[in-house]
Amino acid sequence: MKFLKIILLLLFSQFTFGQNPYYYSIDRTNGLPSNSVYDIFQDSKGFMWFATGKGLCRYDGSVFKTFTSDIQTSKSGSCINEDSFGRIWYINFDGYLYYVENGELKNLPQKESVGYIKFGIIEDKLFLIQTKSVAVYDLKTLQLVYTYHLKDEYIRATYTSNSKFYFVGEHIYEIDYPNKIKTYPLTEDFRKTLEVPIIQELNNEFFVVSKFSNYYYTYKENQLSKKKFNSSFDFIQNLAIIDNAPWLCTPNGIIKYENEKATTYFSDFNVSYIFKDKQQNYWISTVNSGLLFIQDFKNNFIPLSPKPTVFSSYDNQLLIGTENDLIFGLQLNDLSVNTVYKNNSNHPINQIIGNEKEKNIYFTSSKFKILNNQNIVSNEKSFAVKDIKKIDDTYYSFAASGICGLFKVSDKKSKWDSLHNKNLNAPSNFNESALIKSNGKSTAFNPENNCIYYATNMGLKFVNSNGVNEIKFQNKTLYVTNLQSYKNTVYALSTSEELYKIDSKNTVTKVSIFEKHLKERFTKFKIQENSIFIFTTNGIIEYNLIKNNYRKILPLTSDLEVTDVAIVKDQIYFATSKGIIVKNKFKNKEFTKPELIINEIKVNGILYKENNLSELEYNQNDITVNFSVLSFIPNEKKSVLYKINDGNWNRLDADNKNLILSSLSPGDYNLFLKIDANYETKIKQIDFKINKPFWLNTFFLIYMSLIIIALLYTFYKYQIQKIEKKNQLLLDKVNLEKNLNQSKLKAIKSQMNPHFFYNALNTIQSYILSNDKKQAVSYLSKFSTLTRTILEMSEKENITLSEEIKTLGLYLDIEKARFDEDFSYEINIAYGIDIENIKIPSMLLQPYVENAVKHGLLHKKGEKKLTIDFERIFDSLKITIDDNGIGRQKSAELNAIKNKDHLSFATEAMQNRIALLNQYKQKNIAINFDDKFNKNEQSLGTKVIIEIPITY
């Protein structure tokens, strides 16, 4: 029997259950894609990577990003690794490799899969087990560069060291690429014992365990050593080397095997892996419960139910009041918990204090109660005490509903006796005195000035030997919820969540130092030793009153609430909704400060590397910077500040991880980003330049300016020339009008020359002398009509064709009288000519008719005939004046005999007039002369053809 006890004692000493540290649970409610997690890895930037049942995901402390693809045969996998190019790799349980590059999951073009077995990455090479071979891939090109051929058909495990790739089959194989494979023998016992080996490296030797064996091997310099665990394990899922010790991951927790002693943690969890990151945080992955995050394994966590509410140090233990009228005692030497007091009222204990001298415990639940040294209620009273503070060995001050005063606990003399006796409530079982009759909320004592302070519904009061007085701030009543004393100062938290301090002279000042460090309000604080513990919604802040520094000592999550804190014997105790968290006051590890990581930069939606941003085109002006705030402090979100060049800092929302800069103008840019914190943080700087469009470059502007100046000058010259031309045209027009009017006058002159009048008057005279009154009157009437018509036509530029025909008829009738009966004329108008509306220039035809009569027919012997034809050819009017006179040549000879300098005045005037009409009026009048001859070249007369564009 004694021997059995010794064996059990030895076994117990070798296999113990350790006190679990406090952990933060991270699961699907926090964004984890799956509660099944198989592997953990931290990359070179500090991101955490997890292989989950829903694929590979990245975590920055607040946001999970999952990488999946349709090319995956399955998503679950393990063996996460990073190559020298920053790509993250993992292998799924089907044996296919995938990697993340530029935010996308891609696959390795491998030929086959032999199932899940760990791959290896050494520098720029990747080693992958294939059927009877090891494939070596170049990580730069992702191409197969070499194949090591094997005789071994079954490879059971691999391990990658800094420069060599090891794998275990029938033998141990070593590849030092590009050298040949080295083979080391294995014992038959090894192959049988470690059927499914797991290999890690510990103290420069291989540490090999099996999933189904309680034996393990060490391997160094070709020497195998077999050893047995002092504990029995049903199944080992994984092996990790952390803190220079092997950690066995099992379905029943983690077993740390150190100095041949096994300590089990988290036995309620099915653990797949444990990982320690660069910030010395511990991560535990589980098969079905997500992740466990442990900031410090040296912390202790004591699960406790019901929920603890308040602490008090008493008799080498920590009294713990709970929400169900239950008091526990936490033994400080071994952290064991025992029940001190239990009641069935289920009323929460709001305050508790132990009196070690009198061996009493004072607490308030449904009533105010006193426990004696046997932990039995010795007295109770039905009033709600909110706060109790020790004054001296005789008195405690208390604040309660409806009353604030002193509470006497011993008969020892005190300087407060007279004040107490003066205000003693009688009869009373508690021996209390009522100093202030109002609702009390908190109380404190300052031994420096011997003042007791009470926070009441009537304001902040203090009591000393002189009586009761009120303390105001800036002549205003202070309403306080919590009072705490530190040395010669009392701190007060107001209902508006402002912190004040009252010195020994009862001078009130507002504490502004917290505003510099805290961006969130706090509703509670507590002073322990030299520290103020500030209770905020996101965590507990410890402010050291001596060093004037602060730290977040305990982050809070939505399921973690802290109700009280206490420092006892260099340990800090937190009463939380889950139990008691214990941290070492001096060895407490601080959380690593957040770090800003630039993930990617996109220009117009296209991914760019930061070193390629130096020169951007003018239209590459939409910049998106994606970043992460790397922080594994639970429930803490940090905003990011940014500024451009020398501008002001702007704050981005804490959930916004993209800085979008749209439609930037050309120029040089210095973009600065930093974490918004109360301490100096590293500033990330991104420099880039957006070039001006070519039309805004200096040389182009100079060139365009010269072109514009040249164009302006050319336009100026053109305008000047245009104006000069216009003026010239106006001048020419005036001259044309002048010449046209002169030609018109000449035409009139040609029709009304003295010879014409002389001949006409002679004809009239001859009729009168011959007493041919009828002919004289007729001739005179025609002559006067013609004269009037010519004068009327001289006022018009254009006349109708009918007016011209009428005038020609009058003229020819007058001229006919001068001839014998041998002169005749015809005026023929073709069908379809509208003589009433068609207009021609005035006095255009008469000169040519006159020439035909005077120079063609006058000197002809025999029958004299003149024919005038009007016909329409398309849009022109063709006028033919045909005579059978002597012809132009003969007429010119006769005129030359009479006057060798003779030139027909009418002919010259009409030629000039037609030229002017064609130029000024753009009439395009054409005149052709046709001299008619017979076969003997004798003149038969002259035909004048005039073509005039028809106008109306």
Secondary structure as GFF3:
##gff-version 3
##sequence-region A 1 952
A	DSSP	alpha_helix	2	14	.	.	.	ID=ss1
A	DSSP	beta_strand	15	17	.	.	.	ID=ss2
A	DSSP	beta_strand	24	26	.	.	.	ID=ss3
A	DSSP	three_ten_helix	28	30	.	.	.	ID=ss4
A	DSSP	beta_strand	37	42	.	.	.	ID=ss5
A	DSSP	beta_strand	48	52	.	.	.	ID=ss6
A	DSSP	beta_strand	55	59	.	.	.	ID=ss7
A	DSSP	beta_strand	64	67	.	.	.	ID=ss8
A	DSSP	beta_strand	77	82	.	.	.	ID=ss9
A	DSSP	beta_strand	88	92	.	.	.	ID=ss10
A	DSSP	beta_strand	97	101	.	.	.	ID=ss11
A	DSSP	beta_strand	104	107	.	.	.	ID=ss12
A	DSSP	beta_strand	120	122	.	.	.	ID=ss13
A	DSSP	beta_strand	125	130	.	.	.	ID=ss14
A	DSSP	beta_strand	133	138	.	.	.	ID=ss15
A	DSSP	beta_strand	143	149	.	.	.	ID=ss16
A	DSSP	beta_strand	157	160	.	.	.	ID=ss17
A	DSSP	beta_strand	165	168	.	.	.	ID=ss18
A	DSSP	beta_strand	172	175	.	.	.	ID=ss19
A	DSSP	beta_strand	182	184	.	.	.	ID=ss20
A	DSSP	alpha_helix	188	193	.	.	.	ID=ss21
A	DSSP	beta_strand	197	202	.	.	.	ID=ss22
A	DSSP	beta_strand	205	210	.	.	.	ID=ss23
A	DSSP	beta_strand	215	220	.	.	.	ID=ss24
A	DSSP	beta_strand	223	228	.	.	.	ID=ss25
A	DSSP	beta_strand	238	242	.	.	.	ID=ss26
A	DSSP	beta_strand	245	250	.	.	.	ID=ss27
A	DSSP	beta_strand	253	258	.	.	.	ID=ss28
A	DSSP	beta_strand	261	265	.	.	.	ID=ss29
A	DSSP	beta_strand	271	276	.	.	.	ID=ss30
A	DSSP	beta_strand	282	286	.	.	.	ID=ss31
A	DSSP	beta_strand	291	294	.	.	.	ID=ss32
A	DSSP	beta_strand	300	303	.	.	.	ID=ss33
A	DSSP	beta_strand	308	314	.	.	.	ID=ss34
A	DSSP	beta_strand	317	322	.	.	.	ID=ss35
A	DSSP	beta_strand	326	331	.	.	.	ID=ss36
A	DSSP	beta_strand	337	342	.	.	.	ID=ss37
A	DSSP	beta_strand	351	355	.	.	.	ID=ss38
A	DSSP	beta_strand	360	364	.	.	.	ID=ss39
A	DSSP	beta_strand	368	371	.	.	.	ID=ss40
A	DSSP	beta_strand	377	381	.	.	.	ID=ss41
A	DSSP	beta_strand	385	390	.	.	.	ID=ss42
A	DSSP	beta_strand	395	400	.	.	.	ID=ss43
A	DSSP	beta_strand	403	408	.	.	.	ID=ss44
A	DSSP	alpha_helix	417	422	.	.	.	ID=ss45
A	DSSP	beta_strand	432	436	.	.	.	ID=ss46
A	DSSP	beta_strand	440	446	.	.	.	ID=ss47
A	DSSP	beta_strand	451	456	.	.	.	ID=ss48
A	DSSP	beta_strand	459	464	.	.	.	ID=ss49
A	DSSP	beta_strand	467	473	.	.	.	ID=ss50
A	DSSP	beta_strand	476	477	.	.	.	ID=ss51
A	DSSP	beta_strand	480	486	.	.	.	ID=ss52
A	DSSP	beta_strand	489	494	.	.	.	ID=ss53
A	DSSP	beta_strand	499	502	.	.	.	ID=ss54
A	DSSP	beta_strand	508	510	.	.	.	ID=ss55
A	DSSP	alpha_helix	513	517	.	.	.	ID=ss56
A	DSSP	beta_strand	522	528	.	.	.	ID=ss57
A	DSSP	beta_strand	531	536	.	.	.	ID=ss58
A	DSSP	beta_strand	539	544	.	.	.	ID=ss59
A	DSSP	beta_strand	549	555	.	.	.	ID=ss60
A	DSSP	beta_strand	562	568	.	.	.	ID=ss61
A	DSSP	beta_strand	571	576	.	.	.	ID=ss62
A	DSSP	beta_strand	579	584	.	.	.	ID=ss63
A	DSSP	beta_strand	595	603	.	.	.	ID=ss64
A	DSSP	beta_strand	606	608	.	.	.	ID=ss65
A	DSSP	three_ten_helix	610	612	.	.	.	ID=ss66
A	DSSP	beta_strand	623	630	.	.	.	ID=ss67
A	DSSP	beta_strand	640	644	.	.	.	ID=ss68
A	DSSP	beta_strand	650	651	.	.	.	ID=ss69
A	DSSP	beta_strand	658	661	.	.	.	ID=ss70
A	DSSP	beta_strand	667	675	.	.	.	ID=ss71
A	DSSP	beta_strand	684	690	.	.	.	ID=ss72
A	DSSP	three_ten_helix	694	696	.	.	.	ID=ss73
A	DSSP	alpha_helix	698	751	.	.	.	ID=ss74
A	DSSP	alpha_helix	754	769	.	.	.	ID=ss75
A	DSSP	alpha_helix	773	793	.	.	.	ID=ss76
A	DSSP	beta_strand	798	800	.	.	.	ID=ss77
A	DSSP	alpha_helix	801	816	.	.	.	ID=ss78
A	DSSP	beta_strand	823	829	.	.	.	ID=ss79
A	DSSP	beta_strand	839	841	.	.	.	ID=ss80
A	DSSP	alpha_helix	846	851	.	.	.	ID=ss81
A	DSSP	pi_helix	852	857	.	.	.	ID=ss82
A	DSSP	beta_strand	864	873	.	.	.	ID=ss83
A	DSSP	beta_strand	876	883	.	.	.	ID=ss84
A	DSSP	alpha_helix	887	898	.	.	.	ID=ss85
A	DSSP	alpha_helix	905	916	.	.	.	ID=ss86
A	DSSP	pi_helix	917	921	.	.	.	ID=ss87
A	DSSP	beta_strand	926	933	.	.	.	ID=ss88
A	DSSP	beta_strand	939	949	.	.	.	ID=ss89
###
